[in-house]
Amino acid sequence: MAARQRLICAASALSDGGTGVRFELDTPSGPRPAFVVRFEGLPRAFLNACAHVPVELDWLEGAFFDADGAYLICATHGATYHPVTGVCVAGPCRGASLQKLPVAEIDGGIWLLDDSG
């Protein structure tokens, strides 16, 4: 299993299909916005950049899901993403994907994992 890298939030901060938690990811080109949500019982994390035009998905902080809590949706132009794979299933960038980030729920926390192997 990958080593723990950084605590994002308490596991209790996420409910299935509910509000997500925003965080910053340190990259070689500087900090990038990211988010984690819970879907089908597991944490799912992605860079917060639409695959169509690189704008952040949420227009209200943490509001990443559609009204049914079934898909992630870009508030700017409606691109709709599957919350497990990050693949765009409807909208202007159908077939493109959000960039997934490795996370796990460990000891009551949601951890961003080191995926460098």
GROMACS elastic network, one bead per residue, 0.5 to 0.9 nm:
[ bonds ]
;  ai    aj funct       b0    kb
    2     5     6  0.86160   500
    2   113     6  0.62118   500
    2   114     6  0.60590   500
    2   115     6  0.64940   500
    2   116     6  0.83976   500
    2   117     6  0.68855   500
    3   113     6  0.61848   500
    3   114     6  0.59156   500
    3   115     6  0.82364   500
    3   117     6  0.88072   500
    4     7     6  0.80056   500
    4   104     6  0.87325   500
    4   106     6  0.89392   500
    4   111     6  0.64686   500
    4   112     6  0.69001   500
    4   113     6  0.51697   500
    4   114     6  0.65435   500
    5   111     6  0.68296   500
    5   112     6  0.57399   500
    5   114     6  0.54145   500
    6   110     6  0.86318   500
    6   111     6  0.55297   500
    6   112     6  0.52365   500
    6   113     6  0.68754   500
    6   114     6  0.85076   500
    7    10     6  0.80642   500
    7   109     6  0.66592   500
    7   110     6  0.60321   500
    7   112     6  0.62853   500
    7   113     6  0.89060   500
    8    21     6  0.81293   500
    8    22     6  0.85943   500
    8    23     6  0.69389   500
    8    36     6  0.83249   500
    8   109     6  0.74440   500
    8   110     6  0.55740   500
    8   111     6  0.55371   500
    8   112     6  0.64447   500
    9    12     6  0.82564   500
    9    13     6  0.67334   500
    9    14     6  0.86373   500
    9    21     6  0.75474   500
    9   109     6  0.59023   500
    9   110     6  0.54450   500
    9   111     6  0.74741   500
   10    13     6  0.54948   500
   10    14     6  0.78897   500
   10   105     6  0.89322   500
   10   108     6  0.60832   500
   10   110     6  0.59457   500
   10   111     6  0.89471   500
   11    14     6  0.59386   500
   11    15     6  0.86134   500
   11    43     6  0.84721   500
   11   105     6  0.66777   500
   11   106     6  0.83667   500
   11   107     6  0.86240   500
   11   108     6  0.52727   500
   11   110     6  0.53829   500
   12    15     6  0.72495   500
   12   108     6  0.74422   500
   12   109     6  0.79031   500
   13    19     6  0.84499   500
   13    20     6  0.80591   500
   13    21     6  0.76652   500
   14    17     6  0.84917   500
   14    18     6  0.67562   500
   14    19     6  0.67185   500
   14    20     6  0.63674   500
   14    21     6  0.75522   500
   14    36     6  0.82754   500
   14    37     6  0.62392   500
   14    38     6  0.57011   500
   14    43     6  0.79501   500
   15    18     6  0.50830   500
   15    19     6  0.70768   500
   15    20     6  0.82545   500
   15    37     6  0.76738   500
   15    38     6  0.57715   500
   15    39     6  0.79330   500
   15    41     6  0.81496   500
   16    19     6  0.85078   500
   16    37     6  0.75971   500
   16    40     6  0.64420   500
   16    41     6  0.61135   500
   16    42     6  0.80600   500
   16    43     6  0.88130   500
   16    69     6  0.77421   500
   17    20     6  0.85223   500
   17    37     6  0.73119   500
   17    38     6  0.61145   500
   17    39     6  0.55830   500
   17    40     6  0.80777   500
   17    64     6  0.88418   500
   17    65     6  0.64605   500
   17    66     6  0.86468   500
   17    68     6  0.77967   500
   17    70     6  0.65221   500
   17    71     6  0.82446   500
   18    37     6  0.72442   500
   18    38     6  0.71695   500
   18    39     6  0.84394   500
   18    62     6  0.85707   500
   18    63     6  0.77813   500
   18    64     6  0.81960   500
   18    65     6  0.69835   500
   18    69     6  0.65156   500
   19    37     6  0.68658   500
   19    38     6  0.84760   500
   19    61     6  0.83832   500
   19    62     6  0.50417   500
   19    63     6  0.54204   500
   19    64     6  0.68550   500
   19    65     6  0.75046   500
   20    35     6  0.65181   500
   20    36     6  0.55139   500
   20    38     6  0.74008   500
   20    61     6  0.81336   500
   20    63     6  0.64713   500
   20    64     6  0.65698   500
   20    65     6  0.84465   500
   21    34     6  0.85473   500
   21    35     6  0.54786   500
   21    36     6  0.53791   500
   21    37     6  0.66141   500
   21    61     6  0.81399   500
   21    62     6  0.55653   500
   21    63     6  0.89715   500
   22    33     6  0.71623   500
   22    34     6  0.57629   500
   22    36     6  0.65753   500
   22    48     6  0.82442   500
   22    61     6  0.76194   500
   22    62     6  0.64377   500
   23    32     6  0.85436   500
   23    33     6  0.61231   500
   23    34     6  0.52834   500
   23    35     6  0.57472   500
   23    36     6  0.80315   500
   24    31     6  0.59304   500
   24    32     6  0.54681   500
   24    34     6  0.55505   500
   24    35     6  0.80215   500
   24    47     6  0.87830   500
   25    30     6  0.83202   500
   25    31     6  0.54339   500
   25    32     6  0.51459   500
   25    33     6  0.62552   500
   25    34     6  0.62880   500
   25    47     6  0.79567   500
   26    29     6  0.81179   500
   26    30     6  0.59123   500
   26    32     6  0.64489   500
   27    30     6  0.50632   500
   27    31     6  0.57390   500
   27    32     6  0.69424   500
   28    31     6  0.81821   500
   29    32     6  0.84770   500
   32    47     6  0.72230   500
   32    48     6  0.77982   500
   32    49     6  0.88878   500
   33    47     6  0.60864   500
   33    48     6  0.52577   500
   33    49     6  0.76020   500
   33    56     6  0.77515   500
   34    45     6  0.72652   500
   34    46     6  0.57234   500
   34    49     6  0.78274   500
   34    56     6  0.87478   500
   34   101     6  0.86223   500
   35    44     6  0.83606   500
   35    45     6  0.55384   500
   35    46     6  0.57105   500
   35    47     6  0.63749   500
   35    48     6  0.60290   500
   35    62     6  0.78751   500
   35    64     6  0.87777   500
   36    43     6  0.64287   500
   36    44     6  0.54675   500
   36    46     6  0.66297   500
   36    47     6  0.89378   500
   36    62     6  0.88474   500
   36   101     6  0.88675   500
   36   103     6  0.83933   500
   36   110     6  0.85681   500
   37    42     6  0.82579   500
   37    43     6  0.55977   500
   37    44     6  0.53618   500
   37    45     6  0.63982   500
   37    46     6  0.89404   500
   37    62     6  0.85478   500
   37    64     6  0.79833   500
   37    65     6  0.87726   500
   37    83     6  0.83727   500
   38    41     6  0.60510   500
   38    42     6  0.53140   500
   38    44     6  0.59004   500
   38    45     6  0.86513   500
   38    83     6  0.86644   500
   39    42     6  0.55099   500
   39    43     6  0.64394   500
   39    44     6  0.68194   500
   39    69     6  0.84546   500
   39    70     6  0.82021   500
   39    83     6  0.66715   500
   39    84     6  0.73196   500
   40    43     6  0.84617   500
   40    84     6  0.85235   500
   42   104     6  0.79699   500
   42   105     6  0.76349   500
   43   103     6  0.67490   500
   43   104     6  0.65705   500
   43   105     6  0.68868   500
   43   110     6  0.72617   500
   44    83     6  0.69920   500
   44    84     6  0.66415   500
   44    85     6  0.88969   500
   44   100     6  0.78333   500
   44   101     6  0.77110   500
   44   102     6  0.80233   500
   44   103     6  0.68462   500
   44   104     6  0.84287   500
   45    48     6  0.89551   500
   45    83     6  0.88015   500
   45    99     6  0.85522   500
   45   100     6  0.59082   500
   45   101     6  0.51665   500
   45   102     6  0.69039   500
   45   103     6  0.65526   500
   45   112     6  0.84944   500
   46    49     6  0.82723   500
   46    86     6  0.76604   500
   46    98     6  0.63439   500
   46    99     6  0.53735   500
   46   101     6  0.51532   500
   46   102     6  0.84889   500
   47    50     6  0.85008   500
   47    56     6  0.87235   500
   47    98     6  0.67719   500
   47    99     6  0.55345   500
   47   100     6  0.66847   500
   47   101     6  0.71127   500
   48    54     6  0.83380   500
   48    55     6  0.76175   500
   48    56     6  0.51018   500
   48    57     6  0.61138   500
   48    58     6  0.82079   500
   48    98     6  0.79593   500
   48    99     6  0.83835   500
   49    52     6  0.86153   500
   49    53     6  0.76509   500
   49    55     6  0.51864   500
   49    57     6  0.63561   500
   49    74     6  0.88973   500
   49    98     6  0.70327   500
   49    99     6  0.81415   500
   50    53     6  0.56673   500
   50    55     6  0.55667   500
   50    56     6  0.62348   500
   50    57     6  0.60477   500
   50    73     6  0.89651   500
   50    74     6  0.65993   500
   50    79     6  0.76247   500
   50    93     6  0.88136   500
   50    97     6  0.83291   500
   50    98     6  0.65549   500
   51    54     6  0.61649   500
   51    55     6  0.85258   500
   51    79     6  0.82868   500
   51    88     6  0.79658   500
   51    93     6  0.64231   500
   51    96     6  0.61589   500
   51    97     6  0.59839   500
   51    98     6  0.58375   500
   51    99     6  0.84959   500
   52    55     6  0.84318   500
   52    77     6  0.87723   500
   52    79     6  0.74910   500
   52    91     6  0.88369   500
   52    92     6  0.64430   500
   52    93     6  0.50883   500
   52    94     6  0.87579   500
   52    96     6  0.78888   500
   53    93     6  0.88426   500
   54    57     6  0.88244   500
   55    74     6  0.84209   500
   55    76     6  0.77197   500
   56    59     6  0.76567   500
   56    74     6  0.74539   500
   56    75     6  0.83323   500
   56    76     6  0.82768   500
   57    63     6  0.82720   500
   57    64     6  0.64882   500
   57    72     6  0.83126   500
   57    73     6  0.66189   500
   57    75     6  0.56443   500
   57    76     6  0.70234   500
   57    79     6  0.89107   500
   58    61     6  0.58873   500
   58    62     6  0.62615   500
   58    63     6  0.52956   500
   58    64     6  0.53796   500
   58    65     6  0.87359   500
   58    73     6  0.79308   500
   58    74     6  0.64503   500
   58    75     6  0.57928   500
   58    76     6  0.82218   500
   59    62     6  0.82892   500
   59    63     6  0.70627   500
   59    64     6  0.85088   500
   59    74     6  0.83087   500
   59    75     6  0.58077   500
   59    76     6  0.75859   500
   60    63     6  0.54607   500
   60    64     6  0.84280   500
   60    75     6  0.87064   500
   61    64     6  0.82894   500
   62    65     6  0.87357   500
   63    66     6  0.82113   500
   63    72     6  0.88575   500
   63    73     6  0.88051   500
   63    75     6  0.88072   500
   64    69     6  0.87266   500
   64    71     6  0.82234   500
   64    72     6  0.52774   500
   64    73     6  0.59140   500
   64    74     6  0.73103   500
   64    75     6  0.81384   500
   65    68     6  0.74811   500
   65    69     6  0.50925   500
   65    70     6  0.67062   500
   65    71     6  0.54827   500
   65    73     6  0.57864   500
   65    74     6  0.87479   500
   65    83     6  0.85919   500
   66    69     6  0.53326   500
   66    70     6  0.64613   500
   66    71     6  0.56467   500
   66    72     6  0.60388   500
   66    73     6  0.58437   500
   66    74     6  0.89999   500
   66    80     6  0.83852   500
   67    70     6  0.78642   500
   67    71     6  0.86761   500
   68    71     6  0.77227   500
   69    72     6  0.77903   500
   70    82     6  0.78713   500
   70    83     6  0.76182   500
   71    80     6  0.63149   500
   71    81     6  0.56907   500
   71    82     6  0.53682   500
   71    83     6  0.57906   500
   72    79     6  0.83488   500
   72    80     6  0.57279   500
   72    82     6  0.63386   500
   72    83     6  0.58542   500
   72    86     6  0.81771   500
   73    76     6  0.88317   500
   73    77     6  0.86557   500
   73    78     6  0.58758   500
   73    79     6  0.56772   500
   73    81     6  0.61242   500
   73    82     6  0.89403   500
   74    77     6  0.60359   500
   74    79     6  0.52060   500
   74    80     6  0.65384   500
   74    81     6  0.83588   500
   75    78     6  0.57515   500
   75    79     6  0.79866   500
   76    79     6  0.82298   500
   77    91     6  0.78323   500
   77    92     6  0.79436   500
   78    90     6  0.80943   500
   78    91     6  0.61251   500
   78    92     6  0.79946   500
   79    88     6  0.66136   500
   79    89     6  0.78539   500
   79    90     6  0.59220   500
   79    92     6  0.61078   500
   79    93     6  0.66506   500
   79    94     6  0.77116   500
   80    87     6  0.83172   500
   80    88     6  0.54664   500
   80    89     6  0.57598   500
   80    90     6  0.51141   500
   80    91     6  0.61845   500
   80    92     6  0.89891   500
   80    93     6  0.87503   500
   80    94     6  0.82202   500
   81    84     6  0.87025   500
   81    85     6  0.79779   500
   81    86     6  0.53647   500
   81    87     6  0.52935   500
   81    89     6  0.55753   500
   81    90     6  0.72471   500
   81    94     6  0.86657   500
   81    97     6  0.76075   500
   81    98     6  0.77666   500
   82    85     6  0.57177   500
   82    86     6  0.50763   500
   82    87     6  0.55408   500
   82    88     6  0.64764   500
   82    89     6  0.66236   500
   83    86     6  0.54659   500
   83    87     6  0.80027   500
   84    87     6  0.82914   500
   85    88     6  0.88431   500
   85    97     6  0.77640   500
   85    98     6  0.81829   500
   85   100     6  0.76265   500
   86    89     6  0.89250   500
   86    96     6  0.84279   500
   86    97     6  0.52047   500
   86    99     6  0.70747   500
   86   100     6  0.67790   500
   87    94     6  0.76384   500
   87    95     6  0.59658   500
   87    96     6  0.58063   500
   87    98     6  0.64401   500
   88    91     6  0.73215   500
   88    92     6  0.86497   500
   88    93     6  0.62795   500
   88    95     6  0.52188   500
   88    96     6  0.55181   500
   88    97     6  0.56583   500
   88    98     6  0.76879   500
   89    93     6  0.82838   500
   89    94     6  0.53495   500
   89    95     6  0.64605   500
   89    96     6  0.85322   500
   90    93     6  0.73771   500
   90    94     6  0.53363   500
   90    95     6  0.83126   500
   91    94     6  0.57450   500
   93    96     6  0.56056   500
   93    97     6  0.82503   500
   94    97     6  0.83358   500
   97   100     6  0.84330   500
  101   112     6  0.74886   500
  101   113     6  0.80900   500
  101   115     6  0.85272   500
  102   111     6  0.84861   500
  102   112     6  0.60374   500
  102   113     6  0.53813   500
  102   114     6  0.73708   500
  102   115     6  0.66102   500
  103   110     6  0.67576   500
  103   111     6  0.53972   500
  103   113     6  0.53421   500
  103   114     6  0.87619   500
  104   109     6  0.81882   500
  104   110     6  0.57211   500
  104   111     6  0.53622   500
  104   112     6  0.68282   500
  104   113     6  0.70880   500
  105   108     6  0.66454   500
  105   109     6  0.55803   500
  105   111     6  0.62469   500
  106   109     6  0.54070   500
  106   110     6  0.64156   500
  106   111     6  0.69677   500
  107   110     6  0.84536   500
  114   117     6  0.73054   500
